[in-house]
């Protein structure tokens, strides 16, 4: 009988501790800080990252073209894979190509 009373008391205490532990509310987690904006890339870096996937700078340096021709070439490349080169990135790439390999 005494063992039964002790077991009942221990089980009751365990249930009490369990219910108190489950009743605790965790404070809300702090909001994650906003990710910093990606740094703006220059035309050469964009050329290396976007155009260099298929061909290197050596392919661009073997020729010199007008700004209009470079813009046309980059526009054609934009059409090869949708959303790979944005219009803003294309403009920077064209400016780089004109500055480095444009007809004077």
PDB file as gemmi writes it, atoms N, CA and C in Angstrom:
CRYST1    1.000    1.000    1.000  90.00  90.00  90.00 P 1                      
ATOM      1  N   UNK A   1       0.820  -1.187   0.000  1.00  0.00           N  
ATOM      2  CA  UNK A   1       0.000   0.000   0.000  1.00  0.00           C  
ATOM      3  C   UNK A   1       0.870   1.259   0.000  1.00  0.00           C  
ATOM      4  N   UNK A   2       1.934   1.183   0.781  1.00  0.00           N  
ATOM      5  CA  UNK A   2       2.823   2.333   0.876  1.00  0.00           C  
ATOM      6  C   UNK A   2       3.493   2.579  -0.478  1.00  0.00           C  
ATOM      7  N   UNK A   3       3.893   1.553  -1.194  1.00  0.00           N  
ATOM      8  CA  UNK A   3       4.533   1.704  -2.507  1.00  0.00           C  
ATOM      9  C   UNK A   3       3.548   2.329  -3.484  1.00  0.00           C  
ATOM     10  N   UNK A   4       2.317   1.914  -3.410  1.00  0.00           N  
ATOM     11  CA  UNK A   4       1.286   2.460  -4.293  1.00  0.00           C  
ATOM     12  C   UNK A   4       1.108   3.956  -4.057  1.00  0.00           C  
ATOM     13  N   UNK A   5       1.139   4.394  -2.812  1.00  0.00           N  
ATOM     14  CA  UNK A   5       0.992   5.819  -2.484  1.00  0.00           C  
ATOM     15  C   UNK A   5       2.187   6.616  -3.009  1.00  0.00           C  
ATOM     16  N   UNK A   6       3.385   6.056  -2.868  1.00  0.00           N  
ATOM     17  CA  UNK A   6       4.590   6.754  -3.322  1.00  0.00           C  
ATOM     18  C   UNK A   6       4.569   6.878  -4.851  1.00  0.00           C  
ATOM     19  N   UNK A   7       4.203   5.791  -5.546  1.00  0.00           N  
ATOM     20  CA  UNK A   7       4.125   5.831  -7.007  1.00  0.00           C  
ATOM     21  C   UNK A   7       3.100   6.854  -7.452  1.00  0.00           C  
ATOM     22  N   UNK A   8       1.945   6.898  -6.778  1.00  0.00           N  
ATOM     23  CA  UNK A   8       0.894   7.868  -7.117  1.00  0.00           C  
ATOM     24  C   UNK A   8       1.379   9.296  -6.915  1.00  0.00           C  
ATOM     25  N   UNK A   9       2.111   9.541  -5.834  1.00  0.00           N  
ATOM     26  CA  UNK A   9       2.625  10.892  -5.557  1.00  0.00           C  
ATOM     27  C   UNK A   9       3.674  11.273  -6.619  1.00  0.00           C  
ATOM     28  N   UNK A  10       4.576  10.335  -6.947  1.00  0.00           N  
ATOM     29  CA  UNK A  10       5.618  10.625  -7.933  1.00  0.00           C  
ATOM     30  C   UNK A  10       4.997  10.905  -9.299  1.00  0.00           C  
ATOM     31  N   UNK A  11       4.027  10.084  -9.711  1.00  0.00           N  
ATOM     32  CA  UNK A  11       3.358  10.292 -10.994  1.00  0.00           C  
ATOM     33  C   UNK A  11       2.614  11.625 -10.989  1.00  0.00           C  
ATOM     34  N   UNK A  12       1.972  11.960  -9.897  1.00  0.00           N  
ATOM     35  CA  UNK A  12       1.250  13.236  -9.799  1.00  0.00           C  
ATOM     36  C   UNK A  12       2.209  14.417  -9.912  1.00  0.00           C  
ATOM     37  N   UNK A  13       3.360  14.312  -9.235  1.00  0.00           N  
ATOM     38  CA  UNK A  13       4.349  15.393  -9.310  1.00  0.00           C  
ATOM     39  C   UNK A  13       4.908  15.529 -10.731  1.00  0.00           C  
ATOM     40  N   UNK A  14       5.138  14.395 -11.383  1.00  0.00           N  
ATOM     41  CA  UNK A  14       5.646  14.440 -12.752  1.00  0.00           C  
ATOM     42  C   UNK A  14       4.639  15.098 -13.694  1.00  0.00           C  
ATOM     43  N   UNK A  15       3.375  14.762 -13.541  1.00  0.00           N  
ATOM     44  CA  UNK A  15       2.334  15.396 -14.357  1.00  0.00           C  
ATOM     45  C   UNK A  15       2.255  16.890 -14.094  1.00  0.00           C  
ATOM     46  N   UNK A  16       2.402  17.284 -12.818  1.00  0.00           N  
ATOM     47  CA  UNK A  16       2.363  18.697 -12.459  1.00  0.00           C  
ATOM     48  C   UNK A  16       3.543  19.439 -13.096  1.00  0.00           C  
ATOM     49  N   UNK A  17       4.735  18.855 -12.993  1.00  0.00           N  
ATOM     50  CA  UNK A  17       5.923  19.480 -13.589  1.00  0.00           C  
ATOM     51  C   UNK A  17       5.787  19.547 -15.108  1.00  0.00           C  
ATOM     52  N   UNK A  18       5.303  18.490 -15.716  1.00  0.00           N  
ATOM     53  CA  UNK A  18       5.118  18.456 -17.163  1.00  0.00           C  
ATOM     54  C   UNK A  18       4.132  19.525 -17.615  1.00  0.00           C  
ATOM     55  N   UNK A  19       3.002  19.651 -16.897  1.00  0.00           N  
ATOM     56  CA  UNK A  19       1.997  20.641 -17.303  1.00  0.00           C  
ATOM     57  C   UNK A  19       2.490  22.062 -17.088  1.00  0.00           C  
ATOM     58  N   UNK A  20       3.287  22.291 -16.059  1.00  0.00           N  
ATOM     59  CA  UNK A  20       3.844  23.631 -15.840  1.00  0.00           C  
ATOM     60  C   UNK A  20       4.874  23.951 -16.928  1.00  0.00           C  
ATOM     61  N   UNK A  21       5.695  22.967 -17.259  1.00  0.00           N  
ATOM     62  CA  UNK A  21       6.706  23.169 -18.294  1.00  0.00           C  
ATOM     63  C   UNK A  21       6.091  23.451 -19.659  1.00  0.00           C  
ATOM     64  N   UNK A  22       4.982  22.795 -19.957  1.00  0.00           N  
ATOM     65  CA  UNK A  22       4.323  23.001 -21.245  1.00  0.00           C  
ATOM     66  C   UNK A  22       3.565  24.315 -21.292  1.00  0.00           C  
ATOM     67  N   UNK A  23       3.242  24.864 -20.133  1.00  0.00           N  
ATOM     68  CA  UNK A  23       2.464  26.097 -20.085  1.00  0.00           C  
ATOM     69  C   UNK A  23       3.340  27.332 -20.309  1.00  0.00           C  
ATOM     70  N   UNK A  24       4.666  27.169 -20.204  1.00  0.00           N  
ATOM     71  CA  UNK A  24       5.556  28.313 -20.415  1.00  0.00           C  
ATOM     72  C   UNK A  24       5.450  28.779 -21.856  1.00  0.00           C  
ATOM     73  N   UNK A  25       5.382  30.063 -22.037  1.00  0.00           N  
ATOM     74  CA  UNK A  25       5.341  30.616 -23.388  1.00  0.00           C  
ATOM     75  C   UNK A  25       6.720  31.151 -23.732  1.00  0.00           C  
ATOM     76  N   UNK A  26       7.183  30.755 -24.885  1.00  0.00           N  
ATOM     77  CA  UNK A  26       8.466  31.245 -25.366  1.00  0.00           C  
ATOM     78  C   UNK A  26       8.287  32.670 -25.890  1.00  0.00           C  
ATOM     79  N   UNK A  27       9.241  33.543 -25.607  1.00  0.00           N  
ATOM     80  CA  UNK A  27       9.143  34.884 -26.201  1.00  0.00           C  
ATOM     81  C   UNK A  27       9.299  34.772 -27.709  1.00  0.00           C  
ATOM     82  N   UNK A  28       8.639  35.642 -28.449  1.00  0.00           N  
ATOM     83  CA  UNK A  28       8.758  35.573 -29.910  1.00  0.00           C  
ATOM     84  C   UNK A  28      10.209  35.828 -30.327  1.00  0.00           C  
ATOM     85  N   UNK A  29      10.613  35.120 -31.333  1.00  0.00           N  
ATOM     86  CA  UNK A  29      11.974  35.294 -31.853  1.00  0.00           C  
ATOM     87  C   UNK A  29      12.088  36.672 -32.493  1.00  0.00           C  
ATOM     88  N   UNK A  30      13.229  37.313 -32.316  1.00  0.00           N  
ATOM     89  CA  UNK A  30      13.390  38.630 -32.950  1.00  0.00           C  
ATOM     90  C   UNK A  30      13.375  38.469 -34.465  1.00  0.00           C  
ATOM     91  N   UNK A  31      12.862  39.494 -35.118  1.00  0.00           N  
ATOM     92  CA  UNK A  31      12.796  39.473 -36.587  1.00  0.00           C  
ATOM     93  C   UNK A  31      14.203  39.462 -37.154  1.00  0.00           C  
ATOM     94  N   UNK A  32      14.386  38.696 -38.194  1.00  0.00           N  
ATOM     95  CA  UNK A  32      15.685  38.627 -38.844  1.00  0.00           C  
ATOM     96  C   UNK A  32      15.974  39.962 -39.522  1.00  0.00           C  
ATOM     97  N   UNK A  33      17.211  40.422 -39.436  1.00  0.00           N  
ATOM     98  CA  UNK A  33      17.517  41.688 -40.104  1.00  0.00           C  
ATOM     99  C   UNK A  33      17.398  41.535 -41.611  1.00  0.00           C  
ATOM    100  N   UNK A  34      17.023  42.611 -42.252  1.00  0.00           N  
ATOM    101  CA  UNK A  34      16.875  42.597 -43.708  1.00  0.00           C  
ATOM    102  C   UNK A  34      18.237  42.344 -44.346  1.00  0.00           C  
ATOM    103  N   UNK A  35      18.222  41.568 -45.396  1.00  0.00           N  
ATOM    104  CA  UNK A  35      19.468  41.283 -46.104  1.00  0.00           C  
ATOM    105  C   UNK A  35      19.963  42.556 -46.778  1.00  0.00           C  
ATOM    106  N   UNK A  36      21.257  42.791 -46.708  1.00  0.00           N  
ATOM    107  CA  UNK A  36      21.767  43.993 -47.360  1.00  0.00           C  
ATOM    108  C   UNK A  36      21.610  43.878 -48.871  1.00  0.00           C  
ATOM    109  N   UNK A  37      21.432  45.004 -49.492  1.00  0.00           N  
ATOM    110  CA  UNK A  37      21.277  45.027 -50.947  1.00  0.00           C  
ATOM    111  C   UNK A  37      22.583  44.579 -51.596  1.00  0.00           C  
ATOM    112  N   UNK A  38      22.452  43.883 -52.683  1.00  0.00           N  
ATOM    113  CA  UNK A  38      23.637  43.430 -53.401  1.00  0.00           C  
ATOM    114  C   UNK A  38      24.376  44.647 -53.951  1.00  0.00           C  
ATOM    115  N   UNK A  39      25.693  44.633 -53.853  1.00  0.00           N  
ATOM    116  CA  UNK A  39      26.435  45.783 -54.363  1.00  0.00           C  
ATOM    117  C   UNK A  39      26.299  45.874 -55.885  1.00  0.00           C  
ATOM    118  N   UNK A  40      26.311  47.095 -56.358  1.00  0.00           N  
ATOM    119  CA  UNK A  40      26.207  47.314 -57.804  1.00  0.00           C  
ATOM    120  C   UNK A  40      27.490  46.822 -58.457  1.00  0.00           C  
ATOM    121  N   UNK A  41      27.335  46.091 -59.528  1.00  0.00           N  
ATOM    122  CA  UNK A  41      28.491  45.548 -60.230  1.00  0.00           C  
ATOM    123  C   UNK A  41      28.846  46.429 -61.413  1.00  0.00           C  
ATOM    124  N   UNK A  42      30.128  46.501 -61.703  1.00  0.00           N  
ATOM    125  CA  UNK A  42      30.559  47.285 -62.849  1.00  0.00           C  
ATOM    126  C   UNK A  42      30.422  46.449 -64.119  1.00  0.00           C  
ATOM    127  N   UNK A  43      30.596  47.091 -65.262  1.00  0.00           N  
ATOM    128  CA  UNK A  43      30.395  46.437 -66.550  1.00  0.00           C  
ATOM    129  C   UNK A  43      31.309  45.253 -66.796  1.00  0.00           C  
ATOM    130  N   UNK A  44      32.574  45.361 -66.390  1.00  0.00           N  
ATOM    131  CA  UNK A  44      33.517  44.252 -66.605  1.00  0.00           C  
ATOM    132  C   UNK A  44      33.105  43.050 -65.766  1.00  0.00           C  
ATOM    133  N   UNK A  45      32.740  43.267 -64.513  1.00  0.00           N  
ATOM    134  CA  UNK A  45      32.313  42.174 -63.642  1.00  0.00           C  
ATOM    135  C   UNK A  45      31.047  41.535 -64.190  1.00  0.00           C  
ATOM    136  N   UNK A  46      30.117  42.364 -64.646  1.00  0.00           N  
ATOM    137  CA  UNK A  46      28.890  41.826 -65.239  1.00  0.00           C  
ATOM    138  C   UNK A  46      29.214  41.015 -66.489  1.00  0.00           C  
ATOM    139  N   UNK A  47      30.126  41.529 -67.322  1.00  0.00           N  
ATOM    140  CA  UNK A  47      30.519  40.783 -68.517  1.00  0.00           C  
ATOM    141  C   UNK A  47      31.095  39.430 -68.118  1.00  0.00           C  
ATOM    142  N   UNK A  48      31.988  39.432 -67.132  1.00  0.00           N  
ATOM    143  CA  UNK A  48      32.605  38.179 -66.685  1.00  0.00           C  
ATOM    144  C   UNK A  48      31.550  37.208 -66.137  1.00  0.00           C  
ATOM    145  N   UNK A  49      30.622  37.725 -65.324  1.00  0.00           N  
ATOM    146  CA  UNK A  49      29.620  36.867 -64.678  1.00  0.00           C  
ATOM    147  C   UNK A  49      28.522  36.404 -65.630  1.00  0.00           C  
ATOM    148  N   UNK A  50      28.105  37.253 -66.515  1.00  0.00           N  
ATOM    149  CA  UNK A  50      26.966  36.937 -67.383  1.00  0.00           C  
ATOM    150  C   UNK A  50      27.417  36.404 -68.748  1.00  0.00           C  
ATOM    151  N   UNK A  51      28.281  37.133 -69.403  1.00  0.00           N  
ATOM    152  CA  UNK A  51      28.712  36.748 -70.756  1.00  0.00           C  
ATOM    153  C   UNK A  51      29.786  35.673 -70.701  1.00  0.00           C  
ATOM    154  N   UNK A  52      30.622  35.729 -69.655  1.00  0.00           N  
ATOM    155  CA  UNK A  52      31.725  34.798 -69.533  1.00  0.00           C  
ATOM    156  C   UNK A  52      31.307  33.360 -69.307  1.00  0.00           C  
ATOM    157  N   UNK A  53      30.033  33.128 -69.029  1.00  0.00           N  
ATOM    158  CA  UNK A  53      29.538  31.762 -68.880  1.00  0.00           C  
ATOM    159  C   UNK A  53      29.694  31.014 -70.196  1.00  0.00           C  
ATOM    160  N   UNK A  54      29.459  31.703 -71.293  1.00  0.00           N  
ATOM    161  CA  UNK A  54      29.548  31.060 -72.617  1.00  0.00           C  
ATOM    162  C   UNK A  54      30.857  31.364 -73.330  1.00  0.00           C  
ATOM    163  N   UNK A  55      31.379  32.575 -73.152  1.00  0.00           N  
ATOM    164  CA  UNK A  55      32.618  32.941 -73.834  1.00  0.00           C  
ATOM    165  C   UNK A  55      33.355  33.981 -73.019  1.00  0.00           C  
ATOM    166  N   UNK A  56      34.631  34.024 -73.169  1.00  0.00           N  
ATOM    167  CA  UNK A  56      35.464  34.918 -72.382  1.00  0.00           C  
ATOM    168  C   UNK A  56      35.658  36.276 -73.008  1.00  0.00           C  
ATOM    169  N   UNK A  57      36.385  37.113 -72.282  1.00  0.00           N  
ATOM    170  CA  UNK A  57      36.640  38.478 -72.738  1.00  0.00           C  
ATOM    171  C   UNK A  57      37.462  38.469 -74.022  1.00  0.00           C  
ATOM    172  N   UNK A  58      38.239  37.413 -74.251  1.00  0.00           N  
ATOM    173  CA  UNK A  58      39.053  37.353 -75.469  1.00  0.00           C  
ATOM    174  C   UNK A  58      38.176  37.382 -76.716  1.00  0.00           C  
ATOM    175  N   UNK A  59      36.966  36.874 -76.609  1.00  0.00           N  
ATOM    176  CA  UNK A  59      36.051  36.900 -77.760  1.00  0.00           C  
ATOM    177  C   UNK A  59      35.602  38.329 -78.063  1.00  0.00           C  
ATOM    178  N   UNK A  60      35.469  39.136 -77.022  1.00  0.00           N  
ATOM    179  CA  UNK A  60      35.058  40.527 -77.229  1.00  0.00           C  
ATOM    180  C   UNK A  60      36.225  41.404 -77.648  1.00  0.00           C  
ATOM    181  N   UNK A  61      37.423  41.043 -77.238  1.00  0.00           N  
ATOM    182  CA  UNK A  61      38.567  41.918 -77.511  1.00  0.00           C  
ATOM    183  C   UNK A  61      39.136  41.759 -78.906  1.00  0.00           C  
ATOM    184  N   UNK A  62      38.693  40.770 -79.639  1.00  0.00           N  
ATOM    185  CA  UNK A  62      39.234  40.599 -80.994  1.00  0.00           C  
ATOM    186  C   UNK A  62      38.600  41.561 -81.985  1.00  0.00           C  
ATOM    187  N   UNK A  63      37.602  42.306 -81.516  1.00  0.00           N  
ATOM    188  CA  UNK A  63      36.925  43.236 -82.430  1.00  0.00           C  
ATOM    189  C   UNK A  63      36.641  44.552 -81.717  1.00  0.00           C  
ATOM    190  N   UNK A  64      36.449  45.568 -82.527  1.00  0.00           N  
ATOM    191  CA  UNK A  64      35.989  46.857 -82.019  1.00  0.00           C  
ATOM    192  C   UNK A  64      34.721  47.188 -82.780  1.00  0.00           C  
ATOM    193  N   UNK A  65      33.752  47.678 -82.043  1.00  0.00           N  
ATOM    194  CA  UNK A  65      32.449  47.984 -82.645  1.00  0.00           C  
ATOM    195  C   UNK A  65      31.942  49.326 -82.135  1.00  0.00           C  
ATOM    196  N   UNK A  66      30.969  49.859 -82.832  1.00  0.00           N  
ATOM    197  CA  UNK A  66      30.310  51.089 -82.384  1.00  0.00           C  
ATOM    198  C   UNK A  66      29.404  50.745 -81.209  1.00  0.00           C  
ATOM    199  N   UNK A  67      28.978  51.781 -80.535  1.00  0.00           N  
ATOM    200  CA  UNK A  67      28.068  51.578 -79.401  1.00  0.00           C  
ATOM    201  C   UNK A  67      26.790  50.886 -79.857  1.00  0.00           C  
ATOM    202  N   UNK A  68      26.273  51.286 -81.015  1.00  0.00           N  
ATOM    203  CA  UNK A  68      25.037  50.703 -81.534  1.00  0.00           C  
ATOM    204  C   UNK A  68      25.213  49.205 -81.825  1.00  0.00           C  
ATOM    205  N   UNK A  69      26.370  48.845 -82.381  1.00  0.00           N  
ATOM    206  CA  UNK A  69      26.630  47.432 -82.704  1.00  0.00           C  
ATOM    207  C   UNK A  69      26.776  46.616 -81.422  1.00  0.00           C  
ATOM    208  N   UNK A  70      27.511  47.165 -80.419  1.00  0.00           N  
ATOM    209  CA  UNK A  70      27.632  46.441 -79.147  1.00  0.00           C  
ATOM    210  C   UNK A  70      26.260  46.266 -78.500  1.00  0.00           C  
ATOM    211  N   UNK A  71      25.440  47.313 -78.558  1.00  0.00           N  
ATOM    212  CA  UNK A  71      24.093  47.224 -77.975  1.00  0.00           C  
ATOM    213  C   UNK A  71      23.279  46.144 -78.681  1.00  0.00           C  
ATOM    214  N   UNK A  72      23.425  46.061 -79.993  1.00  0.00           N  
ATOM    215  CA  UNK A  72      22.716  45.041 -80.769  1.00  0.00           C  
ATOM    216  C   UNK A  72      23.182  43.627 -80.399  1.00  0.00           C  
ATOM    217  N   UNK A  73      24.496  43.469 -80.248  1.00  0.00           N  
ATOM    218  CA  UNK A  73      25.052  42.160 -79.888  1.00  0.00           C  
ATOM    219  C   UNK A  73      24.572  41.741 -78.499  1.00  0.00           C  
ATOM    220  N   UNK A  74      24.646  42.662 -77.559  1.00  0.00           N  
ATOM    221  CA  UNK A  74      24.212  42.344 -76.187  1.00  0.00           C  
ATOM    222  C   UNK A  74      22.718  42.042 -76.165  1.00  0.00           C  
ATOM    223  N   UNK A  75      21.945  42.796 -76.939  1.00  0.00           N  
ATOM    224  CA  UNK A  75      20.499  42.544 -77.024  1.00  0.00           C  
ATOM    225  C   UNK A  75      20.225  41.140 -77.556  1.00  0.00           C  
ATOM    226  N   UNK A  76      20.971  40.735 -78.574  1.00  0.00           N  
ATOM    227  CA  UNK A  76      20.832  39.370 -79.108  1.00  0.00           C  
ATOM    228  C   UNK A  76      21.159  38.334 -78.036  1.00  0.00           C  
ATOM    229  N   UNK A  77      22.199  38.596 -77.263  1.00  0.00           N  
ATOM    230  CA  UNK A  77      22.598  37.661 -76.207  1.00  0.00           C  
ATOM    231  C   UNK A  77      21.534  37.597 -75.101  1.00  0.00           C  
ATOM    232  N   UNK A  78      20.890  38.734 -74.837  1.00  0.00           N  
ATOM    233  CA  UNK A  78      19.803  38.740 -73.851  1.00  0.00           C  
ATOM    234  C   UNK A  78      18.695  37.777 -74.258  1.00  0.00           C  
ATOM    235  N   UNK A  79      18.430  37.706 -75.549  1.00  0.00           N  
ATOM    236  CA  UNK A  79      17.362  36.851 -76.053  1.00  0.00           C  
ATOM    237  C   UNK A  79      17.692  35.364 -75.991  1.00  0.00           C  
ATOM    238  N   UNK A  80      18.954  35.008 -75.785  1.00  0.00           N  
ATOM    239  CA  UNK A  80      19.351  33.599 -75.752  1.00  0.00           C  
ATOM    240  C   UNK A  80      18.819  32.880 -74.516  1.00  0.00           C  
ATOM    241  N   UNK A  81      18.765  33.598 -73.386  1.00  0.00           N  
ATOM    242  CA  UNK A  81      18.286  33.000 -72.136  1.00  0.00           C  
ATOM    243  C   UNK A  81      17.501  34.068 -71.383  1.00  0.00           C  
ATOM    244  N   UNK A  82      16.201  33.851 -71.298  1.00  0.00           N  
ATOM    245  CA  UNK A  82      15.315  34.841 -70.687  1.00  0.00           C  
ATOM    246  C   UNK A  82      15.735  35.143 -69.247  1.00  0.00           C  
ATOM    247  N   UNK A  83      15.711  36.400 -68.899  1.00  0.00           N  
ATOM    248  CA  UNK A  83      15.981  36.902 -67.539  1.00  0.00           C  
ATOM    249  C   UNK A  83      17.414  36.652 -67.049  1.00  0.00           C  
ATOM    250  N   UNK A  84      18.333  36.315 -67.926  1.00  0.00           N  
ATOM    251  CA  UNK A  84      19.711  36.111 -67.495  1.00  0.00           C  
ATOM    252  C   UNK A  84      20.439  37.444 -67.381  1.00  0.00           C  
ATOM    253  N   UNK A  85      20.176  38.330 -68.345  1.00  0.00           N  
ATOM    254  CA  UNK A  85      20.785  39.661 -68.325  1.00  0.00           C  
ATOM    255  C   UNK A  85      19.651  40.677 -68.342  1.00  0.00           C  
ATOM    256  N   UNK A  86      19.562  41.465 -67.277  1.00  0.00           N  
ATOM    257  CA  UNK A  86      18.520  42.501 -67.218  1.00  0.00           C  
ATOM    258  C   UNK A  86      18.908  43.661 -68.125  1.00  0.00           C  
ATOM    259  N   UNK A  87      17.946  44.548 -68.385  1.00  0.00           N  
ATOM    260  CA  UNK A  87      18.230  45.711 -69.231  1.00  0.00           C  
ATOM    261  C   UNK A  87      19.278  46.611 -68.581  1.00  0.00           C  
ATOM    262  N   UNK A  88      19.202  46.773 -67.257  1.00  0.00           N  
ATOM    263  CA  UNK A  88      20.180  47.613 -66.554  1.00  0.00           C  
ATOM    264  C   UNK A  88      21.574  47.000 -66.650  1.00  0.00           C  
ATOM    265  N   UNK A  89      21.661  45.678 -66.499  1.00  0.00           N  
ATOM    266  CA  UNK A  89      22.953  45.003 -66.623  1.00  0.00           C  
ATOM    267  C   UNK A  89      23.475  45.102 -68.053  1.00  0.00           C  
ATOM    268  N   UNK A  90      22.589  44.949 -69.015  1.00  0.00           N  
ATOM    269  CA  UNK A  90      22.987  45.048 -70.419  1.00  0.00           C  
ATOM    270  C   UNK A  90      23.568  46.420 -70.715  1.00  0.00           C  
ATOM    271  N   UNK A  91      22.964  47.452 -70.171  1.00  0.00           N  
ATOM    272  CA  UNK A  91      23.456  48.815 -70.400  1.00  0.00           C  
ATOM    273  C   UNK A  91      24.877  48.974 -69.850  1.00  0.00           C  
ATOM    274  N   UNK A  92      25.126  48.406 -68.666  1.00  0.00           N  
ATOM    275  CA  UNK A  92      26.475  48.496 -68.084  1.00  0.00           C  
ATOM    276  C   UNK A  92      27.479  47.691 -68.905  1.00  0.00           C  
ATOM    277  N   UNK A  93      27.059  46.544 -69.389  1.00  0.00           N  
ATOM    278  CA  UNK A  93      27.944  45.721 -70.213  1.00  0.00           C  
ATOM    279  C   UNK A  93      28.295  46.454 -71.505  1.00  0.00           C  
ATOM    280  N   UNK A  94      27.290  47.076 -72.132  1.00  0.00           N  
ATOM    281  CA  UNK A  94      27.527  47.834 -73.361  1.00  0.00           C  
ATOM    282  C   UNK A  94      28.497  48.981 -73.089  1.00  0.00           C  
ATOM    283  N   UNK A  95      28.303  49.701 -72.004  1.00  0.00           N  
ATOM    284  CA  UNK A  95      29.198  50.826 -71.667  1.00  0.00           C  
ATOM    285  C   UNK A  95      30.633  50.332 -71.486  1.00  0.00           C  
ATOM    286  N   UNK A  96      30.786  49.174 -70.825  1.00  0.00           N  
ATOM    287  CA  UNK A  96      32.123  48.599 -70.660  1.00  0.00           C  
ATOM    288  C   UNK A  96      32.730  48.257 -72.012  1.00  0.00           C  
ATOM    289  N   UNK A  97      31.969  47.586 -72.866  1.00  0.00           N  
ATOM    290  CA  UNK A  97      32.492  47.176 -74.171  1.00  0.00           C  
ATOM    291  C   UNK A  97      32.846  48.381 -75.034  1.00  0.00           C  
ATOM    292  N   UNK A  98      32.033  49.420 -74.977  1.00  0.00           N  
ATOM    293  CA  UNK A  98      32.311  50.626 -75.765  1.00  0.00           C  
ATOM    294  C   UNK A  98      33.575  51.295 -75.240  1.00  0.00           C  
ATOM    295  N   UNK A  99      33.703  51.382 -73.909  1.00  0.00           N  
ATOM    296  CA  UNK A  99      34.872  52.054 -73.333  1.00  0.00           C  
ATOM    297  C   UNK A  99      36.144  51.287 -73.633  1.00  0.00           C  
ATOM    298  N   UNK A 100      36.097  49.971 -73.588  1.00  0.00           N  
ATOM    299  CA  UNK A 100      37.301  49.158 -73.763  1.00  0.00           C  
ATOM    300  C   UNK A 100      37.535  48.720 -75.207  1.00  0.00           C  
ATOM    301  N   UNK A 101      36.456  48.508 -75.964  1.00  0.00           N  
ATOM    302  CA  UNK A 101      36.575  47.931 -77.301  1.00  0.00           C  
ATOM    303  C   UNK A 101      35.678  48.609 -78.319  1.00  0.00           C  
ATOM    304  N   UNK A 102      35.430  49.881 -78.117  1.00  0.00           N  
ATOM    305  CA  UNK A 102      34.574  50.615 -79.041  1.00  0.00           C  
ATOM    306  C   UNK A 102      35.389  51.321 -80.113  1.00  0.00           C  
ATOM    307  N   UNK A 103      34.742  51.546 -81.232  1.00  0.00           N  
ATOM    308  CA  UNK A 103      35.379  52.316 -82.304  1.00  0.00           C  
ATOM    309  C   UNK A 103      35.393  53.778 -81.897  1.00  0.00           C  
ATOM    310  N   UNK A 104      36.522  54.361 -82.112  1.00  0.00           N  
ATOM    311  CA  UNK A 104      36.677  55.771 -81.736  1.00  0.00           C  
ATOM    312  C   UNK A 104      36.108  56.670 -82.804  1.00  0.00           C  
TER     313      UNK A 104                                                      
END                                                                             
